[in-house]
Amino acid sequence: MSPTEHTILTTFLLSPAPLPTILPLQKFSALFPISTRANPQIQLLYRDLHHRRALAIDAVRKNIGREAKRGEVQRREVIRARRRDDREEYTGLDVTMEGMGPRIGNGQLDELGRGPADKAHGRAHTLLSILPELEAACGDLEDEIGELDQELERLMGEMQAIVGSLSDLRYGKFALQVGGGEVRDDVLEGLKGLRDR
């Protein structure tokens, strides 16, 4: 099995050993002049370096996770685009008897019957190969449903605000005084502006 993007990035970007293994305090102290090696500030500098390195590694690990997820989304988009292209390619083909329309070979007819084959492998899916694809498709659908739910909530909020404003208009309660003046004056100015157009 080929390595995934996550394993490649983790292997090359994350250190396999912690700082004390790579650079012990004694070696770190040896980097300073002899007269300052006994200074207690060196140990504080070493701890600070260790802490900053751990924070940087955590940030890189999070970025690797995000990048791997983005790569997975891009891979799914490419697969969807290929499937869409395959569907468009077969749209309009007329599968009829010989002499009554375009002739389709057995391979094309088989592919039309079972759907586009797995183009990466040149063969149809097996039970083991279809499961990850179905899980990815379920994930895509869940993401789209989540986006639609957010859009629905936003639209419901807007509609409730509009209904509330209309209710205030009906009962003569105006939440906003435009320009600090009377609403009646503002309405008349708006009507005059419309008439002048």
LOLUM-15519 format. One line per 5 residues: for each residue x, y, z of N, C-alpha, C, O. Coordinates in steps of 0.2 Angstrom, whole numbers, padded with zeros to 4 digits. Each point is the difference from the previous one (the first is absolute). Example, Ala and Ser with C-alpha at 12.3 -4.5 7.8 and 13.67 -1.06 7.14 Angstrom:
<nodes>
0066/-0028/0039/-0004/0006/0000/0004/0006/0000/0005/-0001/0003 ~ -0007/0006/-0007/0004/0006/0001/-0004/0005/0003/0003/0006/0001
</nodes>
This chain:
<nodes>
0004/-0006/0000/-0004/0006/0000/0004/0006/0000/0005/0001/0004 ~ -0006/0004/-0008/0004/0006/-0001/-0001/0004/0006/-0006/0000/0003 ~ 0011/0004/-0001/-0001/0005/0006/-0005/0005/-0001/0000/0003/-0006 ~ -0004/-0001/0011/-0004/0006/-0001/0003/0006/0001/0006/0001/0002 ~ -0009/0005/-0004/0002/0006/0001/0002/0002/0007/0005/0003/0002
-0009/-0006/0003/0001/0001/0007/0006/-0003/0002/0004/0003/0004 ~ -0003/-0009/-0006/0006/-0004/0002/0007/0004/-0003/0005/0000/0004 ~ -0006/0002/-0010/0006/0003/-0003/0002/0007/0004/0006/0001/0002 ~ -0011/0003/-0001/0001/0006/0003/0002/-0001/0007/0005/0003/0003 ~ -0008/-0008/0001/0002/-0001/0007/0008/-0003/0000/0003/0002/0004
-0002/-0006/-0009/0007/-0003/0000/0005/0005/-0001/0006/0000/0003 ~ -0007/0005/-0008/0005/0005/-0001/0000/0006/0004/0005/0004/0000 ~ -0011/-0002/0003/0000/0006/0003/0000/0000/0008/0002/0005/0003 ~ -0004/-0011/-0001/0000/0000/0008/0006/-0004/0002/0003/-0005/-0003 ~ 0000/0007/0008/0007/-0003/0002/-0002/-0006/0004/-0005/-0001/0003
0009/-0004/-0005/-0001/-0007/0003/0002/0000/0008/-0002/-0005/0003 ~ 0006/0010/-0001/0002/-0001/0007/-0001/0007/0004/0000/0005/-0004 ~ -0002/-0005/0010/0000/0007/0004/0006/0003/0000/0006/-0003/-0001 ~ -0006/0009/0003/0006/0005/0001/0005/-0003/0004/0006/0000/-0001 ~ -0008/-0003/0007/0006/-0002/0005/0003/-0006/-0003/0006/-0001/0002
-0009/-0003/-0007/0004/-0006/-0003/0005/0003/-0005/0005/-0003/-0001 ~ -0007/0008/-0003/0004/0002/-0005/0005/0005/0002/0006/-0001/-0002 ~ -0008/0005/0007/0005/0005/0003/-0001/0000/0007/-0004/0004/0003 ~ 0008/-0008/0001/0000/0001/0007/0002/0006/0003/0003/0004/-0003 ~ -0005/-0002/0009/0002/0006/0003/0008/0001/0000/0002/0005/0000
0002/-0010/0001/0007/0000/0001/0003/0003/-0007/0004/0004/0000 ~ -0007/-0007/-0006/0002/0002/-0006/-0002/0007/-0002/0004/0004/-0003 ~ -0010/-0002/0006/-0002/0007/-0001/0004/0005/0004/0002/0005/-0003 ~ 0000/-0007/0009/0004/0004/0004/0007/0001/-0004/0003/0005/0001 ~ -0001/-0011/-0004/0007/0001/-0003/0000/0005/-0006/0005/0001/-0002
-0011/0001/0000/0000/0004/-0006/0002/0008/0002/0001/0004/-0004 ~ -0001/-0003/0011/0001/0006/0003/0008/0001/0002/0003/-0005/0000 ~ -0001/0011/0000/0007/0001/0003/0001/-0004/0007/-0005/0000/0003 ~ 0011/-0002/-0002/0002/-0004/0006/-0002/0004/0006/-0002/-0002/0005 ~ 0003/0009/-0005/-0001/0004/0006/-0008/0000/0002/-0001/0002/0006
-0003/-0003/-0011/-0007/0001/0001/-0004/-0007/0001/-0006/0000/0001 ~ 0009/-0005/-0002/-0003/-0007/0000/-0003/-0002/0007/-0005/-0003/0000 ~ 0007/0006/0005/-0003/-0001/0007/-0005/0004/0002/-0004/0000/0005 ~ 0002/0005/-0010/-0005/0005/0002/-0007/-0004/0000/-0001/-0004/-0005 ~ -0003/0006/0010/-0007/-0004/0000/-0005/0003/-0005/-0005/-0004/-0002
0007/0009/-0002/-0004/0003/-0005/0000/-0005/-0006/-0005/0000/-0004 ~ 0010/-0004/0003/0001/-0004/-0005/-0005/-0006/0000/-0003/-0002/-0005 ~ 0001/0000/0011/-0005/-0005/0001/-0007/0003/-0001/-0004/-0004/-0003 ~ 0003/0010/0004/-0006/0003/-0001/-0001/0001/-0008/-0005/-0001/-0003 ~ 0011/0003/0000/-0001/0000/-0007/-0001/-0007/-0004/-0004/0000/-0004
0007/-0005/0007/-0001/-0007/-0002/-0008/-0002/0000/-0003/-0002/-0004 ~ 0000/0004/0010/-0007/-0002/0001/-0004/0004/-0004/-0005/-0002/-0003 ~ 0007/0009/0002/-0004/0004/-0005/0000/-0003/-0007/-0005/0000/-0004 ~ 0011/-0002/0002/0001/-0003/-0007/-0004/-0006/0000/-0003/-0002/-0005 ~ 0003/-0003/0010/-0004/-0006/0000/-0007/0002/-0001/-0003/-0004/-0004
0001/0009/0008/-0008/0001/0000/-0002/0003/-0007/-0005/-0002/-0003 ~ 0009/0007/0000/-0001/0002/-0006/0000/-0005/-0006/-0004/0000/-0004 ~ 0009/-0004/0005/0000/-0006/-0005/-0006/-0004/0000/-0003/-0003/-0005 ~ 0001/0001/0011/-0006/-0004/0001/-0006/0004/-0003/-0005/-0004/-0003 ~ 0004/0010/0004/-0005/0004/-0003/0000/0000/-0007/-0005/-0001/-0004
0011/0002/0001/0001/0000/-0007/-0002/-0007/-0003/-0004/-0001/-0005 ~ 0006/-0005/0008/-0002/-0006/-0002/-0007/-0001/0000/-0003/-0003/-0004 ~ -0001/0005/0010/-0007/-0001/0000/-0003/0004/-0006/-0005/-0002/-0003 ~ 0007/0008/0002/-0003/0004/-0006/0001/-0003/-0006/-0005/-0001/-0004 ~ 0011/-0002/0003/0001/-0004/-0007/-0004/-0006/0000/-0003/-0002/-0005
0002/-0002/0011/-0004/-0006/0000/-0008/0002/-0002/-0003/-0003/-0004 ~ 0001/0009/0007/-0007/0002/-0002/0000/0002/-0007/-0005/-0001/-0004 ~ 0010/0005/0001/0000/0002/-0007/0000/-0006/-0005/-0003/0000/-0005 ~ 0007/-0006/0007/0000/-0006/-0004/-0007/-0003/0000/-0002/-0002/-0005 ~ -0002/0002/0011/-0006/-0003/0000/-0005/0004/-0005/-0004/-0003/-0003
0004/0010/0004/-0004/0004/-0004/0002/-0001/-0008/-0005/0000/-0004 ~ 0011/0000/0003/0002/-0001/-0007/-0002/-0007/-0003/-0002/-0001/-0006 ~ 0003/-0004/0010/-0002/-0007/-0002/-0008/0000/-0001/-0002/-0003/-0005 ~ -0002/0007/0009/-0007/0000/-0001/-0002/0004/-0006/-0004/-0002/-0004 ~ 0008/0007/0003/-0001/0004/-0007/0002/-0004/-0006/-0004/0000/-0005
0009/-0004/0006/0002/-0004/-0006/-0005/-0006/-0001/-0002/-0001/-0006 ~ -0001/-0001/0011/-0006/-0005/-0001/-0006/0003/-0003/-0003/-0003/-0004 ~ 0002/0009/0006/-0006/0004/-0003/0001/0001/-0008/-0004/-0001/-0004 ~ 0010/0003/0003/0002/0001/-0007/0000/-0006/-0004/-0002/0000/-0006 ~ 0004/-0006/0009/0000/-0006/-0004/-0008/-0002/-0001/-0001/-0003/-0006
-0003/0004/0011/-0007/-0001/-0001/-0003/0004/-0006/-0004/-0002/-0004 ~ 0006/0008/0004/-0002/0005/-0005/0002/-0002/-0007/-0004/0000/-0005 ~ 0010/-0003/0004/0002/-0002/-0006/-0004/-0007/-0002/-0001/0000/-0006 ~ 0000/-0004/0011/-0004/-0006/-0002/-0007/0002/-0002/-0002/-0003/-0005 ~ -0001/0008/0008/-0007/0002/-0002/0001/0003/-0007/-0005/-0001/-0004
0010/0005/0003/0000/0003/-0007/0001/-0005/-0005/-0003/0000/-0006 ~ 0007/-0005/0007/0001/-0006/-0005/-0007/-0003/-0001/-0002/-0002/-0005 ~ -0001/0000/0011/-0007/-0003/-0001/-0005/0004/-0004/-0003/-0002/-0004 ~ 0003/0009/0005/-0004/0004/-0003/0002/0000/-0008/-0005/0000/-0004 ~ 0011/0000/0003/0003/0000/-0007/-0003/-0007/-0004/-0002/0000/-0005
0003/-0005/0009/-0002/-0007/-0002/-0007/0000/-0002/-0003/-0002/-0005 ~ -0001/0005/0010/-0008/0000/-0002/-0001/0005/-0006/-0004/-0002/-0004 ~ 0007/0007/0004/-0001/0005/-0006/0002/-0004/-0007/-0003/0001/-0005 ~ 0008/-0005/0006/0003/-0004/-0006/-0005/-0005/-0003/-0001/-0001/-0006 ~ -0003/-0002/0011/-0005/-0005/-0002/-0007/0003/-0001/-0004/-0004/-0002
0003/0010/0004/-0006/0003/-0001/-0002/0001/-0008/0005/0002/-0003 ~ -0010/-0004/0001/-0002/0001/-0007/0002/-0006/-0004/-0002/0000/-0006 ~ 0005/-0005/0009/0001/-0006/-0004/-0006/-0004/-0001/-0004/-0001/0005 ~ 0002/-0001/-0011/-0006/-0004/-0001/0002/-0007/-0001/0003/-0002/-0005 ~ -0005/-0002/0010/0002/-0007/0000/-0006/-0004/-0004/-0005/-0001/0004
0006/0000/-0010/-0006/-0003/-0004/0003/-0006/-0004/0006/-0002/0001 ~ -0010/-0001/-0004/0002/-0006/-0005/0004/0003/-0005/0000/0006/-0002 ~ 0004/-0011/-0001/0005/0002/-0005/-0004/0003/-0006/-0006/-0002/-0002 ~ 0008/0008/-0001/-0003/0003/-0005/-0005/0005/0002/-0002/0004/-0004 ~ 0000/-0004/0010/-0005/0005/0003/0003/0006/0004/-0003/0004/0002
0010/-0004/-0002/0003/0005/0004/0007/-0001/0001/0003/-0005/-0003 ~ 0001/0009/0007/0007/-0002/0000/0002/-0006/0003/-0004/-0002/0005 ~ 0009/-0002/-0007/0001/-0006/0003/0005/0001/0006/0005/0004/0000 ~ -0006/-0008/0005/0004/0000/0006/0003/-0007/0001/-0004/-0005/0000 ~ 0010/0005/0001/0004/-0006/0001/-0002/-0003/0007/-0003/0003/0004
0004/-0010/-0003/-0001/-0003/0006/0003/0004/0007/-0004/0000/0005 ~ 0010/0002/-0006/0003/0003/0006/-0004/0006/0002/-0001/0002/0006 ~ -0001/0002/-0011/-0004/0006/0001/-0006/-0001/0003/-0003/0003/0005 ~ -0001/-0008/-0008/-0006/-0002/0003/0000/-0003/0007/-0004/0002/0004 ~ 0009/-0006/-0002/0001/-0002/0006/0001/0006/0005/-0002/0000/0006
0006/0005/-0008/0002/0005/0004/-0007/0005/0001/-0001/0002/0006 ~ -0003/-0002/-0011/-0006/0004/0001/-0004/-0004/0005/-0004/0004/0004 ~ 0004/-0010/-0004/-0005/-0004/0004/0002/0000/0007/-0004/0001/0005 ~ 0011/-0001/-0003/0002/0000/0007/0002/0007/0002/0002/0000/0006 ~ -0001/0005/-0010/0003/0006/0002/0007/0000/-0002/0003/-0005/-0001
0000/0011/0002/0007/0001/-0002/0004/-0004/0005/-0001/0000/0006 ~ 0006/-0004/-0009/0005/-0004/0004/0005/0004/0004/0000/0006/-0002 ~ 0003/-0008/0006/0005/0003/0004/0006/0002/-0005/0004/-0005/-0002 ~ -0003/0011/0000/0004/0002/-0005/0008/-0001/0002/0004/-0001/-0004 ~ -0003/0002/0011/0007/-0001/0002/0002/-0007/-0001/0006/0000/-0001
-0010/-0005/0002/0003/-0007/-0001/-0003/-0003/-0006/0003/-0005/-0002 ~ -0007/0008/-0002/-0002/-0002/-0006/-0005/-0006/0001/-0001/-0004/-0005 ~ -0002/0003/0011/-0004/-0006/0001/-0006/0002/0004/0000/0006/0003 ~ -0005/-0010/-0002/-0006/0002/0004/0002/-0001/0007/0005/-0003/0002 ~ -0008/0006/0003/0001/0000/0007/-0002/-0007/0003/-0004/-0003/-0003
0008/0002/0008/-0001/-0006/0004/-0003/0002/0006/-0001/0006/0001 ~ -0002/-0011/0003/-0003/0002/0007/0005/0004/0004/-0002/0005/0003 ~ 0009/-0007/-0003/0005/0004/0004/0001/0006/-0003/0002/0005/0004 ~ -0002/-0004/-0010/0002/0007/-0003/-0006/0005/0000/0001/0006/0000 ~ -0007/-0009/0000/-0006/0005/0000/-0001/0003/0007/-0003/0005/0000
0004/-0009/0005/-0001/0002/0007/0003/0007/0001/-0004/0005/0003 ~ 0010/-0004/-0004/0003/0007/0001/-0003/0005/-0004/-0001/0006/0002 ~ -0001/-0007/-0008/-0003/0004/-0005/-0007/0002/0003/-0002/0006/0000 ~ -0002/-0011/0002/-0006/0002/0003/0000/0004/0007/-0004/0004/0001 ~ 0009/-0006/0003/0001/0004/0006/0002/0007/-0002/-0003/0005/0003
0007/-0004/-0008/0002/0007/-0002/-0006/0004/-0003/-0001/0006/0001 ~ -0003/-0010/-0005/-0006/0003/-0002/-0005/0002/0005/-0003/0005/0000 ~ 0002/-0009/0005/-0004/0001/0006/0003/0006/0004/-0004/0005/0002 ~ 0010/-0004/-0002/0003/0006/0004/-0001/0006/-0004/-0002/0005/0002 ~ 0002/-0005/-0009/-0002/0005/-0004/-0007/0002/0001/-0001/0006/0000
-0003/-0011/0000/-0007/0002/0001/-0002/0003/0006/-0004/0005/0001 ~ 0008/-0007/0005/-0001/0003/0006/0002/0007/0000/-0003/0004/0003 ~ 0009/-0003/-0006/0002/0007/0000/-0005/0005/-0004/-0001/0005/0002 ~ -0001/-0008/-0008/-0005/0004/-0003/-0006/0001/0004/-0003/0006/-0001 ~ 0000/-0011/0004/-0006/0001/0005/0002/0005/0005/-0005/0004/0002
0011/-0004/0001/0002/0005/0005/0000/0007/-0003/-0003/0005/0003 ~ 0005/-0004/-0009/0000/0006/-0003/-0007/0003/-0001/-0002/0006/0001 ~ -0002/-0011/-0004/-0007/0002/-0001/-0004/0002/0006/-0004/0004/0000 ~ 0006/-0008/0006/-0003/0002/0006/0002/0007/0002/-0004/0004/0003 ~ 0010/-0002/-0003/0002/0006/0001/-0003/0006/-0004/-0002/0005/0003
0001/-0007/-0009/-0003/0005/-0005/-0007/0001/0002/-0003/0005/0000 ~ -0001/-0011/0002/-0007/0000/0002/0000/0004/0006/-0005/0004/0001 ~ 0009/-0005/0004/0000/0004/0006/0001/0008/-0001/-0004/0004/0003 ~ 0008/-0002/-0007/0001/0007/-0002/-0006/0003/-0004/-0002/0005/0002 ~ -0001/-0009/-0006/-0006/0002/-0004/-0006/0001/0005/-0004/0005/0000
0004/-0010/0005/-0006/0000/0005/0001/0007/0004/-0005/0003/0002 ~ 0011/-0002/0000/0002/0006/0004/-0002/0006/-0004/-0003/0005/0003 ~ 0005/-0004/-0009/-0002/0005/-0004/-0008/0001/-0001/-0003/0006/0001 ~ 0000/-0012/-0002/-0007/0001/-0001/-0004/0002/0007/-0005/0004/0000 ~ 0008/-0007/0005/-0003/0003/0007/0001/0007/0001/-0004/0003/0003
0010/0000/-0005/0001/0007/0001/-0005/0004/-0004/-0002/0005/0002 ~ 0001/-0008/-0009/-0005/0004/-0004/-0007/0000/0003/-0003/0005/0000 ~ 0001/-0011/0002/-0007/-0001/0003/0000/0005/0006/-0005/0003/0001 ~ 0010/-0003/0003/0000/0004/0006/-0001/0008/-0002/-0003/0004/0003 ~ 0007/-0002/-0008/0000/0007/-0003/-0007/0001/-0002/-0003/0006/0001
0000/-0010/-0005/-0007/0001/-0003/-0005/0000/0006/-0005/0004/-0001 ~ 0006/-0008/0006/-0005/0000/0006/0001/0007/0003/-0005/0003/0002 ~ 0011/0000/-0001/0001/0006/0003/-0004/0006/-0005/-0003/0004/0003 ~ 0004/-0005/-0009/-0003/0005/-0005/-0008/-0001/0001/-0003/0005/0000 ~ 0001/-0011/0001/-0008/0000/0000/-0003/0003/0006/-0005/0003/0000
0009/-0004/0006/-0003/0003/0006/0003/0007/0002/-0001/0002/0005 ~ 0005/0001/-0010/0002/0006/0001/0006/0001/0005/0002/0005/0002 ~ 0002/-0010/-0001/0006/0000/0004/0006/-0001/-0004/0001/-0005/-0004 ~ 0002/0011/0003/0006/0000/-0004/0007/-0001/0004/0001/0005/0004 ~ 0002/-0010/-0005/0006/-0001/0004/0006/0005/-0002/0004/0002/0005
-0004/0000/-0011/0005/0005/-0002/-0003/0006/-0002/-0005/0000/-0004 ~ 0008/0006/0006/-0002/0006/-0002/0005/0002/-0005/0006/0002/0002 ~ -0007/-0002/-0009/0005/0002/-0005/0002/0007/0001/-0005/0005/-0001 ~ 0011/-0004/0001/0003/0007/0001/-0002/0004/0006/0001/0006/0000 ~ -0004/-0009/0005/-0002/0003/0006/-0007/0004/0000/-0002/0003/0005
-0001/-0003/-0011/-0006/0004/-0001/-0006/-0004/0000/0000/-0006/0002 ~ -0005/0009/-0004/-0007/-0004/0000/0000/-0005/-0006/0003/0002/-0005 ~ -0006/-0007/0006/-0001/-0005/-0005/-0004/0003/-0006/0001/-0002/-0005 ~ -0006/0005/0007/-0005/0003/-0005/0004/0005/-0005/-0001/-0001/-0006 ~ 0006/0005/0009/0004/0004/-0004/0004/-0004/-0005/0001/0002/-0006
0002/-0007/0009/0005/-0005/-0004/-0004/-0003/-0006/0002/0000/-0005 ~ -0008/-0002/0007/-0004/-0004/-0005/-0002/0005/-0006/0000/-0001/-0006 ~ -0002/0008/0008/-0002/0005/-0005/0006/0001/-0004/0000/0001/-0006 ~ 0006/0000/0009/0006/0001/-0004/0002/-0005/-0005/0001/0001/-0006 ~ -0002/-0007/0008/0001/-0006/-0004/-0005/0000/-0006/0002/-0001/-0006
-0008/0003/0007/-0005/0000/-0005/0001/0006/-0005/-0001/-0001/-0006 ~ 0003/0006/0008/0002/0006/-0004/0006/-0002/-0004/0000/0001/-0006 ~ 0005/-0005/0008/0006/-0002/-0003/-0002/-0005/-0006/0002/0000/-0005 ~ -0007/-0004/0007/-0003/-0005/-0006/-0004/0004/-0005/0001/-0002/-0006 ~ -0004/0007/0008/-0004/0004/-0005/0005/0004/-0005/-0002/0001/-0005
0007/0001/0008/0005/0004/-0004/0004/-0004/-0005/0002/0002/-0005 ~ -0002/-0009/0006/0004/-0004/-0004/-0005/-0001/-0007/0002/-0003/-0004
</nodes>
